[in-house]
Amino acid sequence: MKKLLFLAVAGVLGSFGIANAQIQKGNLMLGADLGNSVAGSAGINTGLFGANFNLNKNAGWGIGINPKVGYFVKDNLLVGGIVTLGYNKAKGVDADHTTTYGIQALGRYYLSPGEHGIDNYLKHGRFFVEANAGFAGTNTSGSGGTTNGFAFGFGPGYSYFITPNVALEGLVKYNGLAGGGSAGYQNSLGINFGIQVFLPSSKVKSMIKDPSQL
């Protein structure tokens, strides 16, 4: 009985250890989310791997891809950048369609087990909060108008490590866009899914010097 209890405790601690090792100072994160991370004007958007519940008029569908890169400046804290590209279409055969784009700074903080009353309910995983801010725009055909200017987003997510270096993620985010153009302020609530790769910066430098390691 004692042996079984010891193995169970060791397994739990080991699962936390895998996540902890990848979000330490000096590591890099590379990957992408699928879903929209810029507010558009196409309505309730759903993509193959993500959904964008737009808070504006005219429900429709949409999908986007958001490549990300980040560096852990300290344990649990990542800073980096995100590029956003998306396409949305409102209801109806002849309805407007919207393209979204942007480049923004990115920040992410991983919660430690038990921090702020939040525990990990799945092994090999960590909760995090993410925020981004920078330049983005939406261009809509027909009567939809355009908005180009300051974009921002924030929300919670969860990383589940399927290997010591690769994590599947889910993220819920409020997205806002304010600036010049005829469409005015845009906002949406997005649900994104993605995959991220976590590597020590020394490993990345080594792979650049020797691509055969890829």
N, C-alpha and C positions, 0 to 999 in steps of 0.2 A: 504493500500500500504506500509506504513512504517513497519507494522507488518510482511508482507511477505519479505521485504528487510532484516529485522532483522533476521528472521529465516534462510534466505539463507546464510547470513554472518556467523551466528552461526554454520550452518551445515558445511561450508567450514573450519572454524577454528577448529571445532570438528574433522574433518577428518584428519587434520594435527596433531592434538593433539594425536590421536591414534598412528600414526607412531612415533611421537616424544617420547612418553612414553616408547616405546619398545627399543629404541636405546640410552638410557641414561646410564651413568656410573654405573657399578655394575651389569648390566644385562648379561645374557648368551644367546648365539645363538647355537642351535643344529639342524642339518638337513643334507641334501644331495642334490647334483646336479646329474642329469642324462645327460650323454654326455661325451665326452672325454676331459680330462684336462691335458693330457700328449701328446706331439707330437709323432706321430708314422710314419710308412712308408707305410701305406696301401692306400693312395690316398684320394679321396673325400669320406668321411665317413658319413653315415646318420644312426641315431639310431631312436628308437621308440619315444623317448621324447627329443632327442638332435641330433645335427649334428656336424660333424668335417670336415671342408673343408680343407683337407690336402694340403700343398703347395709342396709336393713331387710327384713322378711319380706314375702311375698306380692307377686310380680311383677305389674305392670299397665302402665298407660300414663298420660301426663300432658302438659300443656302450660302454659306461662306466658308472660307478657310483663313486661318490666322496663324501664320508661322511665328514662333516665339524663340527668343534666345535670352538667357539670363545667367548671372554670375552671383554666387553666394558671397556677399561681402562679410557676413558673419553667420554663425550657425542659425539655421531656420529662416534667414532673411535674404531674399534674392532681389536684385535689381537688373533690369535689362530693357528689351524693346519688343514691340509687336507690330507686325504689318497686317492690315486688315483688307480683305477683298471679299466682296459679296454681291449676290444678285437676288432681287426680290421681284415677284410679280403679283399684282393685285388680282382680284376675282374678275372673271369674264374673259371672253376670247380676245376682245380688243382693249383690255385694261392696260393701264400704265405699267411699265416695268422700271425698276430702280437698280442702279449700280452703286455700290458703296466702296470706299477706299480710305486708307489712312495709314499713318505711321505714328506710333505713340510710345512714350516711356512706360515701362511696366514695373510693378513692384509686387512682391508676394511674401507673405509671412506664414510659416507653418506653425501650427499650434502643437505644443508638447503634450503628451498624454496627461490628462487631468487639468490642463491649463484652462482657466476661465470656466471650469465646470464641464469641459468637453472631453470625453474619452473616445478612444478608438473602438468602434464596434466590430470592425473587421481586422483580421490579422494582416500584417504587411502594409498597413495604410496610415495616412496622416491627413487630418483636416487642414485646410489653409484658407486664408482670405487674400484676394487679389484685387489690385486696382491699376488702372491705366489712364493716361491723359496725354493729349497731344493734338495733332492736326488730322482732320478727316473730312469727308464730304459725301453727299448723296446727290446723284443726278437722276431725275425722273422724267421719263418721256411724257408727252401729252401735257395735261394740266397739272401734273404733280409738283413741278417746280424743282428748285435745287437749294441745298444748304451746304455751305463750306465754311469750316471754322474750327472752333475748339470742341474737341470730343473728350468724353470721360466715361469710365465704367468702374463698377465695383461690385463685389459679391463673394460668397463663400464657395468652396469646392472641396473635393476629396480626391486624393491620389492613392491608387491601389497598385503596389509593386508586384508585377507578375514575374519579374526577375530582379536580381539585386540592382540592376541599372535601368530598368524600363518600367514605367508606370502608366496605367490607364487612368484617365481623369474624367470627372464630371464637374461642371461648373455652372452655377446660376448667377446671372449678372444683370444689373440695371445699367443700361447704356443711354447716354445723353449726347446731343449734338446741338450746339448753338453757334450762330455766325451769320455771315452775309448770305443773301439769296432770297428767293421768293417764297420758300416753303416755311421759313421760320424755325422755331425750336422743334427738334425731333427727339423722341424717347421710346424705349422699348425694354422689355424684359426677355433676356435670352437664356436658353439652356444649351450649353455646348458640351461636346464630348471630344476627347483628344488623347494623344499619346505623347509622352515626354521621355527623353533619354537623359540620364544623369551620369556625368563623367568627371573625374578629377581633371583639372586644367592641365596637369602634367601629361595625362593620357592623351588629351586632344593635341597638344604640341607634338607628342611622339607620333601620332597618326598623320599629322601634317607633314612631318619629315619623312615618314615611311608609310605611304598610302596602302601598302600591302597588309597593314594591320587592320584596315577597315573590314 
